[in-house]
Amino acid sequence: MHGRIKMCSANGQARIMRMLVSKCGCGDPRFPRYLNFRNCPVGDPGLRACLQREMHSAARSATQQPDCICRQMPESEAYGVK
């Protein structure tokens, strides 16, 4: 993600993976699997494009909602993604 580390709560990560599975049919291989769904194969350019498109779409949607406050709970685990 542009060389910066993004922090994502486990709950937020599950929501993102659920959305990716529903849109692309598989999850982002950079994250743990969502439930029993497989992660997308790294070598598939079509699925890689789908993941990228949906992640960008989700990021745009979140930034365009002025009342969206996504705070991480102090006791939740966080994962860094480069």
N, CA, C and O atoms as a DFTB+ gen file, in Angstrom:
328 C
 N C O
     1  1       0.828      -1.188       0.000
     2  2       0.000       0.000       0.000
     3  2       0.870       1.249       0.000
     4  3       0.923       1.970       0.996
     5  1       1.531       1.499      -1.075
     6  2       2.348       2.687      -1.272
     7  2       3.477       2.796      -0.254
     8  3       3.889       3.908       0.075
     9  1       3.994       1.670       0.258
    10  2       5.127       1.689       1.155
    11  2       4.826       2.089       2.584
    12  3       5.717       2.023       3.431
    13  1       3.624       2.495       2.881
    14  2       3.268       2.880       4.247
    15  2       2.658       1.679       4.956
    16  3       2.080       0.796       4.322
    17  1       2.793       1.656       6.268
    18  2       2.186       0.580       7.047
    19  2       0.802       1.035       7.476
    20  3       0.649       2.104       8.065
    21  1      -0.195       0.231       7.183
    22  2      -1.568       0.513       7.589
    23  2      -1.921      -0.441       8.730
    24  3      -1.558      -1.617       8.691
    25  1      -2.613       0.052       9.725
    26  2      -3.045      -0.786      10.828
    27  2      -4.513      -1.136      10.634
    28  3      -5.325      -0.296      10.245
    29  1      -4.828      -2.377      10.909
    30  2      -6.185      -2.855      10.680
    31  2      -6.587      -3.753      11.844
    32  3      -5.882      -4.719      12.139
    33  1      -7.688      -3.464      12.504
    34  2      -8.147      -4.325      13.582
    35  2      -8.615      -5.651      13.001
    36  3      -8.971      -5.729      11.825
    37  1      -8.613      -6.692      13.827
    38  2      -9.053      -8.013      13.360
    39  2     -10.501      -7.957      12.875
    40  3     -10.843      -8.619      11.895
    41  1     -11.354      -7.184      13.541
    42  2     -12.750      -7.052      13.136
    43  2     -12.856      -6.343      11.786
    44  3     -13.621      -6.768      10.921
    45  1     -12.104      -5.280      11.607
    46  2     -12.096      -4.559      10.338
    47  2     -11.548      -5.422       9.218
    48  3     -12.046      -5.384       8.092
    49  1     -10.528      -6.194       9.528
    50  2      -9.942      -7.100       8.541
    51  2     -10.972      -8.126       8.083
    52  3     -11.052      -8.425       6.891
    53  1     -11.753      -8.667       8.999
    54  2     -12.783      -9.652       8.635
    55  2     -13.836      -9.020       7.727
    56  3     -14.303      -9.664       6.787
    57  1     -14.213      -7.778       7.990
    58  2     -15.190      -7.096       7.122
    59  2     -14.632      -6.884       5.721
    60  3     -15.336      -7.071       4.729
    61  1     -13.370      -6.494       5.649
    62  2     -12.737      -6.304       4.342
    63  2     -12.676      -7.627       3.589
    64  3     -13.009      -7.683       2.405
    65  1     -12.254      -8.688       4.264
    66  2     -12.143      -9.993       3.601
    67  2     -13.515     -10.491       3.150
    68  3     -13.633     -11.065       2.068
    69  1     -14.545     -10.282       3.955
    70  2     -15.903     -10.694       3.575
    71  2     -16.329      -9.968       2.298
    72  3     -16.914     -10.575       1.401
    73  1     -16.037      -8.676       2.219
    74  2     -16.371      -7.899       1.029
    75  2     -15.597      -8.406      -0.184
    76  3     -16.171      -8.542      -1.264
    77  1     -14.303      -8.689      -0.025
    78  2     -13.498      -9.173      -1.147
    79  2     -13.991     -10.527      -1.639
    80  3     -14.059     -10.764      -2.845
    81  1     -14.334     -11.416      -0.711
    82  2     -14.857     -12.735      -1.097
    83  2     -16.163     -12.572      -1.864
    84  3     -16.397     -13.276      -2.847
    85  1     -17.019     -11.646      -1.422
    86  2     -18.302     -11.472      -2.113
    87  2     -18.121     -10.859      -3.500
    88  3     -18.878     -11.184      -4.415
    89  1     -17.136      -9.979      -3.672
    90  2     -16.925      -9.306      -4.957
    91  2     -16.020     -10.086      -5.908
    92  3     -16.268     -10.118      -7.114
    93  1     -14.972     -10.715      -5.370
    94  2     -13.958     -11.358      -6.220
    95  2     -13.997     -12.884      -6.157
    96  3     -13.393     -13.555      -6.994
    97  1     -14.704     -13.435      -5.172
    98  2     -14.782     -14.887      -5.044
    99  2     -13.666     -15.499      -4.223
   100  3     -13.638     -16.713      -4.022
   101  1     -12.739     -14.666      -3.741
   102  2     -11.636     -15.148      -2.911
   103  2     -11.067     -13.958      -2.142
   104  3     -11.365     -12.803      -2.447
   105  1     -10.247     -14.262      -1.142
   106  2      -9.716     -13.211      -0.286
   107  2      -8.329     -12.747      -0.689
   108  3      -7.683     -13.348      -1.548
   109  1      -7.883     -11.677      -0.062
   110  2      -6.558     -11.104      -0.303
   111  2      -5.511     -12.007       0.352
   112  3      -5.584     -12.247       1.557
   113  1      -4.536     -12.515      -0.416
   114  2      -3.549     -13.434       0.149
   115  2      -2.602     -12.781       1.155
   116  3      -1.823     -13.484       1.800
   117  1      -2.648     -11.471       1.304
   118  2      -1.815     -10.801       2.312
   119  2      -2.398     -10.942       3.713
   120  3      -1.721     -10.645       4.697
   121  1      -3.646     -11.391       3.810
   122  2      -4.327     -11.532       5.092
   123  2      -4.654     -12.999       5.363
   124  3      -4.671     -13.809       4.436
   125  1      -4.914     -13.349       6.627
   126  2      -5.395     -14.708       6.912
   127  2      -6.721     -14.959       6.198
   128  3      -7.467     -14.022       5.912
   129  1      -7.005     -16.212       5.917
   130  2      -8.240     -16.569       5.208
   131  2      -9.466     -16.146       5.999
   132  3      -9.445     -16.105       7.229
   133  1     -10.539     -15.830       5.274
   134  2     -11.821     -15.488       5.885
   135  2     -12.671     -16.751       5.922
   136  3     -12.996     -17.318       4.879
   137  1     -13.027     -17.186       7.115
   138  2     -13.810     -18.404       7.327
   139  2     -13.208     -19.553       6.520
   140  3     -12.013     -19.820       6.641
   141  1     -13.999     -20.232       5.708
   142  2     -13.486     -21.361       4.925
   143  2     -13.242     -21.001       3.466
   144  3     -13.070     -21.887       2.629
   145  1     -13.226     -19.708       3.154
   146  2     -13.001     -19.276       1.779
   147  2     -11.506     -19.247       1.493
   148  3     -10.698     -18.950       2.372
   149  1     -11.154     -19.556       0.262
   150  2      -9.740     -19.550      -0.123
   151  2      -9.293     -18.121      -0.428
   152  3     -10.111     -17.249      -0.722
   153  1      -7.996     -17.903      -0.352
   154  2      -7.426     -16.640      -0.799
   155  2      -7.139     -16.734      -2.289
   156  3      -6.919     -17.826      -2.812
   157  1      -7.139     -15.616      -2.964
   158  2      -6.886     -15.583      -4.408
   159  2      -5.457     -16.038      -4.696
   160  3      -4.540     -15.702      -3.946
   161  1      -5.257     -16.799      -5.774
   162  2      -3.899     -17.169      -6.166
   163  2      -3.106     -15.915      -6.554
   164  3      -3.612     -15.049      -7.268
   165  1      -1.887     -15.831      -6.088
   166  2      -1.056     -14.658      -6.340
   167  2      -0.799     -14.473      -7.836
   168  3      -0.702     -13.341      -8.309
   169  1      -0.688     -15.567      -8.579
   170  2      -0.336     -15.488      -9.990
   171  2      -1.486     -15.211     -10.942
   172  3      -1.275     -15.216     -12.155
   173  1      -2.688     -14.972     -10.448
   174  2      -3.840     -14.736     -11.322
   175  2      -4.046     -13.228     -11.503
   176  3      -4.530     -12.560     -10.589
   177  1      -3.681     -12.683     -12.679
   178  2      -3.779     -11.232     -12.860
   179  2      -5.212     -10.696     -12.804
   180  3      -5.422      -9.563     -12.371
   181  1      -6.196     -11.483     -13.231
   182  2      -7.585     -11.033     -13.183
   183  2      -8.081     -10.881     -11.757
   184  3      -8.730      -9.890     -11.425
   185  1      -7.777     -11.863     -10.911
   186  2      -8.195     -11.779      -9.510
   187  2      -7.404     -10.713      -8.762
   188  3      -7.942     -10.027      -7.894
   189  1      -6.122     -10.578      -9.102
   190  2      -5.309      -9.528      -8.485
   191  2      -5.892      -8.153      -8.813
   192  3      -5.938      -7.277      -7.950
   193  1      -6.337      -7.964     -10.052
   194  2      -6.961      -6.694     -10.453
   195  2      -8.269      -6.472      -9.702
   196  3      -8.568      -5.349      -9.294
   197  1      -9.049      -7.535      -9.517
   198  2     -10.308      -7.429      -8.772
   199  2     -10.034      -6.990      -7.333
   200  3     -10.692      -6.083      -6.824
   201  1      -9.059      -7.636      -6.675
   202  2      -8.718      -7.273      -5.300
   203  2      -8.297      -5.808      -5.216
   204  3      -8.740      -5.075      -4.333
   205  1      -7.441      -5.393      -6.139
   206  2      -6.960      -4.015      -6.129
   207  2      -8.111      -3.033      -6.345
   208  3      -8.213      -2.026      -5.644
   209  1      -8.962      -3.325      -7.301
   210  2     -10.103      -2.448      -7.607
   211  2     -11.030      -2.329      -6.391
   212  3     -11.447      -1.227      -6.037
   213  1     -11.348      -3.449      -5.758
   214  2     -12.273      -3.428      -4.619
   215  2     -11.656      -2.771      -3.391
   216  3     -12.358      -2.094      -2.640
   217  1     -10.349      -2.958      -3.172
   218  2      -9.688      -2.299      -2.039
   219  2      -9.681      -0.781      -2.246
   220  3      -9.930      -0.026      -1.305
   221  1      -9.399      -0.336      -3.463
   222  2      -9.424       1.104      -3.753
   223  2     -10.838       1.653      -3.602
   224  3     -11.025       2.748      -3.071
   225  1     -11.826       0.905      -4.061
   226  2     -13.217       1.335      -3.946
   227  2     -13.624       1.463      -2.480
   228  3     -14.283       2.430      -2.097
   229  1     -13.230       0.486      -1.662
   230  2     -13.559       0.523      -0.233
   231  2     -12.873       1.705       0.449
   232  3     -13.471       2.362       1.301
   233  1     -11.635       1.975       0.082
   234  2     -10.906       3.097       0.680
   235  2     -11.553       4.419       0.291
   236  3     -11.680       5.313       1.127
   237  1     -11.961       4.555      -0.967
   238  2     -12.627       5.790      -1.404
   239  2     -13.952       5.970      -0.675
   240  3     -14.283       7.076      -0.247
   241  1     -14.706       4.891      -0.532
   242  2     -16.002       4.976       0.147
   243  2     -15.834       5.436       1.585
   244  3     -16.604       6.266       2.068
   245  1     -14.831       4.902       2.269
   246  2     -14.615       5.250       3.675
   247  2     -14.218       6.709       3.831
   248  3     -14.640       7.364       4.784
   249  1     -13.412       7.229       2.908
   250  2     -12.961       8.619       3.040
   251  2     -14.024       9.615       2.607
   252  3     -13.933      10.794       2.948
   253  1     -15.026       9.170       1.865
   254  2     -16.074      10.076       1.400
   255  2     -17.249      10.161       2.366
   256  3     -18.216      10.876       2.102
   257  1     -17.176       9.448       3.471
   258  2     -18.244       9.495       4.468
   259  2     -17.755      10.333       5.646
   260  3     -16.979       9.845       6.467
   261  1     -18.196      11.583       5.739
   262  2     -17.668      12.476       6.767
   263  2     -17.960      12.016       8.191
   264  3     -17.227      12.384       9.109
   265  1     -18.993      11.235       8.399
   266  2     -19.318      10.797       9.757
   267  2     -18.751       9.420      10.072
   268  3     -19.086       8.841      11.105
   269  1     -17.908       8.890       9.209
   270  2     -17.317       7.572       9.430
   271  2     -16.109       7.715      10.344
   272  3     -15.098       8.305       9.964
   273  1     -16.219       7.179      11.537
   274  2     -15.113       7.192      12.487
   275  2     -14.783       5.740      12.793
   276  3     -15.566       5.034      13.428
   277  1     -13.634       5.310      12.342
   278  2     -13.232       3.912      12.518
   279  2     -12.096       3.863      13.520
   280  3     -10.926       3.948      13.149
   281  1     -12.436       3.727      14.762
   282  2     -11.431       3.684      15.819
   283  2     -11.158       2.249      16.207
   284  3     -12.054       1.405      16.202
   285  1      -9.926       1.987      16.539
   286  2      -9.524       0.658      16.971
   287  2      -9.688       0.564      18.482
   288  3      -9.244       1.443      19.222
   289  1     -10.323      -0.499      18.927
   290  2     -10.487      -0.716      20.352
   291  2      -9.116      -0.969      20.976
   292  3      -8.288      -1.640      20.360
   293  1      -8.850      -0.457      22.177
   294  2      -7.528      -0.602      22.788
   295  2      -7.105      -2.052      22.988
   296  3      -5.914      -2.358      22.919
   297  1      -8.052      -2.947      23.234
   298  2      -7.687      -4.333      23.519
   299  2      -7.645      -5.221      22.281
   300  3      -7.358      -6.412      22.400
   301  1      -7.923      -4.679      21.097
   302  2      -7.944      -5.521      19.901
   303  2      -6.551      -5.662      19.302
   304  3      -5.708      -4.775      19.439
   305  1      -6.323      -6.791      18.634
   306  2      -5.061      -7.008      17.951
   307  2      -5.033      -6.196      16.671
   308  3      -6.078      -5.906      16.089
   309  1      -3.850      -5.833      16.237
   310  2      -3.700      -5.113      14.973
   311  2      -2.601      -5.777      14.167
   312  3      -1.646      -6.319      14.722
   313  1      -2.745      -5.729      12.859
   314  2      -1.768      -6.301      11.947
   315  2      -1.247      -5.199      11.052
   316  3      -2.025      -4.385      10.556
   317  1       0.054      -5.160      10.839
   318  2       0.637      -4.181       9.932
   319  2       0.705      -4.750       8.532
   320  3       1.048      -5.918       8.350
   321  1       0.379      -3.935       7.539
   322  2       0.429      -4.350       6.145
   323  2       1.236      -3.321       5.389
   324  3       0.936      -2.128       5.439
   325  1       2.262      -3.780       4.687
   326  2       3.083      -2.852       3.897
   327  2       2.551      -2.775       2.508
   328  3       3.097      -2.048       1.677
